[in-house]
Amino acid sequence: MNPQLNVTVIISSVREGRLGPAIGNWFVTQMASRADMRADVIDLADYELPGSLSPSHPAVRSLQPHLADANAFVIVVPEYNRSIPGHLKTAIDCFNVEWQAKPFGFVSYGLSLAGGARAVEHLRLIFSEFHAVGMKDVVTFPRVLDCFAADGAFSPSDGSSSATKLMLDELAWWAHALRAAKLIHPYGS
């Protein structure tokens, strides 16, 4: 069994002028220092998902192997109207077994002091339906515009790296534990 974990990082915002790619790139750079994980980045803006479940839709077929091969997920999510982006909910609803019994980490951001916390709470509820495990510790960027330098570069506080390490340590533990458990007794059997 490969000790390295395949962590699928999902950039969930698709709006014009979005901040998710810069935040996601920063996160993947933080993750790159870990020998126990490799990142598979999915930007939902690259996929025109159907409005309803359609397993034969080209975008669904294209995403499916990435999600199925993941040992864990990290969702980079903004808070839109006290919840998650609609495109992310569509992406979640297009799949089922791909999410089951896997751990999820969250990197959230928003314009307010909540920093995307309400979006994360909604995701915890949604993913619990798949018996997924949401990490207790998350990486949040409240007042996210303050994290961008004058030149437009994403430059969060030093504490963000510590929060990322803590969340990734938890994610690794759960990913290894769930992967080992599924080898002994496959999920759902």
N, C-alpha and C positions, 0 to 999 in steps of 0.2 A: 504494500500500500504506500502510495506517495505521501510522505509527511507534509509536503507543501500543500497549502489550501488554495483552492481557486475561489477568490472573492469577487463576485460580480458587483461592480459599483454602478449604480443607476442614477444618471443625471435626469431629474424628473420634470424640470420646467422646459416648456417649448416656446414660451412667449418671446417676441422680438425684444431685444435689449436685456435679456435675462442675465442673471449673475451666476447661475448654476455651473456653467463650464469652468469659470475661473475658480470657483470654490472646489469643484470636483478635481480639477488639475492640482490644486494645492494639496487636497487630501491624498490623491494618488502619489504625489511626491513624498508625502509623509510616510505613506505605506511602503514605498520603495526601499526603505532602510531595513525592512523586515525580511529575513531569509525564509520565514515560515509561510509567507503568503505571496501570491501573485494576483495582480488586478486584471480583470476583464471589464473594461469600461463600456457601458451602453449609454448612449445619449438618446433619449426618447424622441428628440427632435429629428433624428435620422429615420424614424419609422412612422409611416402613416397607418396608424392602427384603425381597425374597423370600429364602427359605433356599437357593435354587439359581437358576442362570441362567434367567431368564425375560424375554426382550426385550419381551414384551407386557405385563409387569406395570406398573401405573400409576406406581409410584415410579421404575422404570427408565426408562420413557418420559419422565418429568418431568426426571430428572437428565441424560439423554443430551445435549440441546442445550447445556447449561452446560459439560459436559466436552468435547464436540466443538469448541466455540468457543474453548476456552482455548488460549493460546499457551504457558502455563506453569502450574504448580501449586505451591502451598505447602500442606503437610499439617501441621496443628496436632495433635500426637499425644502422648497420655500413654503411659507404659510400664505395661502391665498384665501381671503375671506374666512379666516379662522379655521381653515381646513387644508386639504391637499389639492394639488392641481388636478383638473379633470382628466388630463391625458394620462397621468399616473394611475388614476382609478381605472381607466379603461385598460391600461396595460395589465394591471393586477387581475381584472376580471376576465381577461382573455386566456388565463392559465389557471391551473389548479395543482396538479401533482408536482409541478416544478417548484412550488413554494413550500410544499409540505415538509414539516419536521426539520426545518433549517433555521439557523440563527440569522437575525437581522440587526445591523447597526444603523444608526441614524446620524446624519449631518444635516442640521436644520438651520435655516436663516430666515430673517424677516426684518421689516423696517421698524418694528416696535421692540420694546424690551422683552417681549415673549420669545423672540428669536426663533420662531417656528415651533415652539413647544406644543401648541394646539394641533399642528399638523402631525407631529410625532405621536401624540396621544390617539389621534384618529387612526394612524397606521398601526399602532399596537392593537387596537380593536379589530381592524380588518385582518391583519395577519394572524391573530389568534384563531380565526376560523380555519386556518390551515395547520393548526397545532405548531406554528412557528414560535420561536423564542426571540423576543425583543430584548436587546441589551438594556440593562438598567441605566448605565451611563451613556450619555450622548454627547455629541459635539454640537454646540449651538453658537450662532453668531447673531446676537441681538443688535439692533441698529446696524445692520450689515453694511450700510453705505460708509460707516465710519471705519470699516476694515479695508477700504480701498485707498491707496496712496494717490497723490496728485496726478501721477502718470497713468493711473488706471489699474495698476498692479494690485492684486489681492494680497494684503499684508496684515494678517490678524495678529492679535497679541500673543506674547510668548506662552501664555497659559493654554492656548489652543493646541499646541503640540503635545502638552501633557495630557489634555483631555482626549486627544486622538489616541495616544498610546494606551491609556486606560481602557478605552472602548475596544480597541483592537485586541488587547490582551484578553478581555472577556469574550470577544467574538471568537478568537482562536480556541479558547477552552471549550466553548459550546460546540464549535464546528467539529473539533476532534472527537468530543464525547458523542455527538449525534451520529457522526460518520461511523464510529466504532459500533455503536448500538445498532445501526441499520445493517451492518455486516452480520451481526449475530441474529438479529430478527428484523427483516425488512419491514419498513413502515407500512401499515395497512394490511399486513398479511395475517 
